[in-house]
Every structure is written in C-alpha cells, then in structure tokens.
Amino acid sequence: MDNLPHIVVVGGGAGGLELVTSLGNKLGKKRKARITLVDAGLTHVWKPLLHEVASGSLDANTNEINYRAHARKHHYEFQLGRMNGLDRKAKELVIAPFHDEEGQEVVPARTISYDTLVIAVGSTANDFGTPGAQEHCLFLDSLKQARRFHNLMLNAFLRKNHEALQGHEHTLNISIIGAGATGVELAAELRLASRELPVYGMNHLQPSDVSISVIEAADRILPALPGRLSAAATRELERQHVKVLTGQPVSEVREHGIIMKDGTELPSEMTIWAAGIKAPAFLAELDGLEVNRGNQLVVEQTLHTTQDVDVFALGDCAACPQPDSDRPVPPRAQAAHQQAGALFRTLCNRLEGKEDVPFVYNDHGSLINFSRYTTVGNLMGNLSGHSMYIEGKVARLFYLSLYRMHQVALHGMVRTGIIWLMDRISRAMHPRLKLH
Ligand SMILES: Cc1cc2nc3c(=O)[nH]c(=O)nc-3n(C[C@H](O)[C@H](O)[C@H](O)COP(=O)(O)OP(=O)(O)OC[C@H]3O[C@@H](n4cnc5c(N)ncnc54)[C@H](O)[C@@H]3O)c2cc1C
C-alpha cells in the first residue's frame, strides 16, 4: 500500500468530492493509487443548497453526506483537518491542530505526504473590507452559517409575531447585499418563508410585515448575466414584493442599518452579505505558489499550478485561464464539476505516462430559481454558442438537474434515483418549512 502513488485532494466540495469519488472508484479500488481526501468538516452539503437551508425550505440533514461513510464505499481515505501550509520540497501539506467545540486540542498539527496534491478549498464571500460587514452581516459560506441564519430568522419571526400581538411596531427589515444569483435566489426563498409562517401558527405576522431588500452596486441585478435575464429576474422579485435597489454601493454596515455611499441609511435588522467571492487567505502563503488578488491559485490550462506541476487546483479557489477570454473560469458549481472530470482524466493519464488533459470550460448557461415560484435562465447552444432564454417548469427541470448530476457523480444512477424518490416522500410527509 505504502509504495502506491499517493493523490491527496484537499476540500470535499462540489469539485473535490466528485474527484475523489471517481479516483477512488477507478484507482483506489484496483489499488493503482492511494487516494486521500482532507476536509475541514465531517460532512458535505452541496453549496448551492445553502440558501435553501438558511430559509428552511430544505432540511440539510437529508442532503448531508458523511465523508467517512462515503470514503469506505468509494475506496478512498478521509482525514479530518484544515490545511494551512505546504512544503513543496518535502511534498508535505500541513494540517492545523484540531480543536473541539470547547476549544480543547484533540489532534495537534500534523503533516501528510503526497505525490500529487489537488487543492479544492472553495471560496468565501468577499466583503471588500467594508466597515461593519464582518461584525454585523450574516454569511452563507458554510452549513454552520446557513443553520445559524435559519435559527436567527425563526427567532426574528417569533419576536415580530409577539410584537404584532402586543400591538407594537413589528416590521422586520431583511437586507441582502449583492444581487448575484445567490442574493436573488435567497430573496425569493425568504419571501416564501414569510408566506408560509402564518400556516404554522404565527398568525399575527403578515408577509407584508417582512420587508426584503436586495442591494446591488451595479446598475442592474445579476450583472454578470445577460440583460434579458436580469430584467426578468427584476420583474419576478418585484412581483414577490422584494425591493430591488441598484446602483447603490454600500459604504458601511451597522447593527440595525446599512449606510449607502450617498449617505442614506436603510434600516435592517438582518443583513446578509452575498456580494463577491475570495479564496481562503492561507493560499497566498503556500510555499511560493502564484495567487491573484482574490487569493486564487493561478493554474495553467491543465489545472496544475504555474509553479508546480504536481500541485493542482480546481473550483472556486483556482484562477484558470479561458482561451477566448481575458477573464478566468467563473466560480460556479458547473465549472467545479467539469474541472473534476478533466482532472480525473489527467491523473489517470499520468499513471500511464500519458499527457495531461487541457481543461476548456463549457458554459451551459445560467439558471436562477425563485424558490417554488418560478425559474428563469438561459441555455447555451453547444454548436451555435448563442443562448436561449427559458423560464417556468422547463427551466426548473434544468435547474434541478444540476444537483442531480452532482449526486450521480457521488452515488451513481441507481442510488440517485432512490434518493430522488425518498426526497419526494419526505417532502410530502414533512412541513414545507423547517421550523426548528
Ligand atoms: C448560497 C450559494 C448558492 C449558489 N448557487 C449556485 C448555483 O445555483 N449554481 C452554480 O453553478 N453555483 C452556485 N454557487 C457557487 C458554487 O457553490 C461554488 O462555485 C462551488 O461550490 C465551488 O465548488 P468548490 O469545489 O470549488 O468548493 P466548495 O464546494 O465550496 O467546497 C470547498 C470544500 O473545501 C473545504 N475546505 C475549505 N477550506 C479548507 C481547508 N483549509 N482545509 C481543508 N478543507 C477545506 C470546505 O469544508 C468544503 O468542503 C452558489 C454558492 C452559494 C454560497
């Protein structure tokens, strides 16, 4: 076992977990290589589901994958820990000490040696140093943060319901800073949550008492997507009584409000930061590997880092060039999924002495889901390169298929079919909103 080439993947997210699964199934099972996944958490939840967990329309428990159990089934090893350093000469990565919830050290700092290293540690929201953002904003970068948001939201609803009962002022102001796909979809999820609450006994709080605003610095929402999509999304948000504020850069976040660049103040009891992304800061100090301004590891077309052919990066933490554009591959789940596929082929090729596979991003389009209301999007024609606008049930079907593709990569077709069936039964049996 010890003589086998050791491939270590750090980060079991949208891209990393798909990669270790296929490597384990192909190389680990046949003992052609030893595959290890390192992740800072014990379980995986597909990140694009986090805003549904936050609003309570999805119970994360039923969509959580335990790394240890998954590793056993798919012939890879799992190590719990947070990478924070690298020694490229010794071919060792450094894992920070692991502490329990009371701050007691469980495992000291340690090293793991590798032959090939893949870094897939994702990204976090980028507050661009905005004063007050870290102290007063909620973020949706992890399952823990999504669950915290959910609890705070339920408590805020309960508090306002009680204040309404007492005849006091009871408007709840929720603001989302950043109107990319995450901010827009979250607004729709929160609107659904505010509509469902009276059904579950909070009869004194009306949906109109929950004021939801989406704030965007650019002159339109979804600035990275085609204009037609952003116009349709604006119409849909306004139909759901979500306030859309564009051309409004935020200069400060306070405990109960947001200060705009022009000095106006918007009251806000719950503020969510959903604008921009940056890769984890430790990547900028990784034994001389090249990073860009957002801490992303700069990689070649074949996904290995510019300084080291045995260290690869994929997903949100990688700045991968695109042949026909001066912008890198966008930080999206479909990009991480495609990169995992390309890197799988490269790593298999390397064991057979064959060439690395160059990665070319194939943009299949973008879909924006307005909770259970509607979905809008554009699909890219593979041959023509032109996009086709879609909405409603067809768009929703394509939107759902993104997650199903991830599940197929992790569990195979048959198990994904069973999971789909169980999801349907679970939705029929449980309340539409998670109430705890
Ligand atoms: C709310 C939300 C909604 C989104 N919706 C969509 C969507 O609809 N469509 C779309 O295409 N994209 C969407 N995205 C973006 C998408 O989730 C990301 O592009 C994608 O998850 C990136 O995959 P990844 O593998 O690079 O990283 P991630 O999926 O973020 O996984 C990173 C993993 O690395 C682990 N990790 C982090 N640091 C360390 C460390 N130091 N050591 C060890 N492990 C570490 C984490 O625990 C995590 O498991 C959404 C994002 C959010 C936040």
PDBQT file of the ligand as one rigid body, heavy atoms in Angstrom, charges set to zero:
ROOT
HETATM    1  C1  LIG A 501     -25.724  30.092  -1.425  1.00  0.00    +0.000 C 
HETATM    2  C2  LIG A 501     -24.982  29.724  -2.681  1.00  0.00    +0.000 A 
HETATM    3  C3  LIG A 501     -25.690  29.379  -3.839  1.00  0.00    +0.000 A 
HETATM    4  C4  LIG A 501     -25.014  29.015  -5.004  1.00  0.00    +0.000 A 
HETATM    5  N1  LIG A 501     -25.726  28.653  -6.115  1.00  0.00    +0.000 NA
HETATM    6  C5  LIG A 501     -25.083  28.244  -7.241  1.00  0.00    +0.000 A 
HETATM    7  C6  LIG A 501     -25.810  27.810  -8.390  1.00  0.00    +0.000 A 
HETATM    8  O1  LIG A 501     -27.054  27.811  -8.409  1.00  0.00    +0.000 OA
HETATM    9  N2  LIG A 501     -25.117  27.394  -9.492  1.00  0.00    +0.000 N 
HETATM   10  C7  LIG A 501     -23.740  27.379  -9.512  1.00  0.00    +0.000 A 
HETATM   11  O2  LIG A 501     -23.146  26.981 -10.536  1.00  0.00    +0.000 OA
HETATM   12  N3  LIG A 501     -23.018  27.777  -8.432  1.00  0.00    +0.000 NA
HETATM   13  C8  LIG A 501     -23.656  28.217  -7.304  1.00  0.00    +0.000 A 
HETATM   14  N4  LIG A 501     -22.927  28.631  -6.210  1.00  0.00    +0.000 N 
HETATM   15  C9  LIG A 501     -21.441  28.584  -6.288  1.00  0.00    +0.000 C 
HETATM   16  C10 LIG A 501     -20.969  27.150  -6.017  1.00  0.00    +0.000 C 
HETATM   17  O3  LIG A 501     -21.492  26.699  -4.798  1.00  0.00    +0.000 OA
HETATM   18  C11 LIG A 501     -19.458  27.098  -5.989  1.00  0.00    +0.000 C 
HETATM   19  O4  LIG A 501     -18.955  27.612  -7.201  1.00  0.00    +0.000 OA
HETATM   20  C12 LIG A 501     -18.955  25.660  -5.817  1.00  0.00    +0.000 C 
HETATM   21  O5  LIG A 501     -19.452  25.089  -4.627  1.00  0.00    +0.000 OA
HETATM   22  C13 LIG A 501     -17.421  25.632  -5.811  1.00  0.00    +0.000 C 
HETATM   23  O6  LIG A 501     -17.013  24.318  -5.612  1.00  0.00    +0.000 OA
HETATM   24  P1  LIG A 501     -15.586  24.011  -4.945  1.00  0.00    +0.000 P 
HETATM   25  O7  LIG A 501     -15.413  22.528  -5.028  1.00  0.00    +0.000 OA
HETATM   26  O8  LIG A 501     -14.560  24.890  -5.538  1.00  0.00    +0.000 OA
HETATM   27  O9  LIG A 501     -15.724  24.483  -3.425  1.00  0.00    +0.000 OA
HETATM   28  P2  LIG A 501     -16.813  24.170  -2.311  1.00  0.00    +0.000 P 
HETATM   29  O10 LIG A 501     -17.977  23.454  -2.864  1.00  0.00    +0.000 OA
HETATM   30  O11 LIG A 501     -17.043  25.452  -1.603  1.00  0.00    +0.000 OA
HETATM   31  O12 LIG A 501     -16.038  23.168  -1.318  1.00  0.00    +0.000 OA
HETATM   32  C14 LIG A 501     -14.883  23.564  -0.607  1.00  0.00    +0.000 C 
HETATM   33  C15 LIG A 501     -14.571  22.496   0.439  1.00  0.00    +0.000 C 
HETATM   34  O13 LIG A 501     -13.294  22.772   0.985  1.00  0.00    +0.000 OA
HETATM   35  C16 LIG A 501     -13.316  22.603   2.396  1.00  0.00    +0.000 C 
HETATM   36  N5  LIG A 501     -12.253  23.462   2.931  1.00  0.00    +0.000 N 
HETATM   37  C17 LIG A 501     -12.193  24.812   2.908  1.00  0.00    +0.000 A 
HETATM   38  N6  LIG A 501     -11.014  25.231   3.433  1.00  0.00    +0.000 NA
HETATM   39  C18 LIG A 501     -10.324  24.105   3.788  1.00  0.00    +0.000 A 
HETATM   40  C19 LIG A 501      -9.032  23.886   4.368  1.00  0.00    +0.000 A 
HETATM   41  N7  LIG A 501      -8.198  24.894   4.655  1.00  0.00    +0.000 N 
HETATM   42  N8  LIG A 501      -8.656  22.604   4.615  1.00  0.00    +0.000 NA
HETATM   43  C20 LIG A 501      -9.488  21.558   4.323  1.00  0.00    +0.000 A 
HETATM   44  N9  LIG A 501     -10.705  21.729   3.758  1.00  0.00    +0.000 NA
HETATM   45  C21 LIG A 501     -11.119  22.979   3.485  1.00  0.00    +0.000 A 
HETATM   46  C22 LIG A 501     -14.725  23.027   2.795  1.00  0.00    +0.000 C 
HETATM   47  O14 LIG A 501     -15.095  22.439   4.043  1.00  0.00    +0.000 OA
HETATM   48  C23 LIG A 501     -15.550  22.486   1.607  1.00  0.00    +0.000 C 
HETATM   49  O15 LIG A 501     -15.982  21.162   1.851  1.00  0.00    +0.000 OA
HETATM   50  C24 LIG A 501     -23.589  29.013  -5.023  1.00  0.00    +0.000 A 
HETATM   51  C25 LIG A 501     -22.875  29.391  -3.872  1.00  0.00    +0.000 A 
HETATM   52  C26 LIG A 501     -23.562  29.745  -2.718  1.00  0.00    +0.000 A 
HETATM   53  C27 LIG A 501     -22.777  30.150  -1.484  1.00  0.00    +0.000 C 
ENDROOT
TORSDOF 0
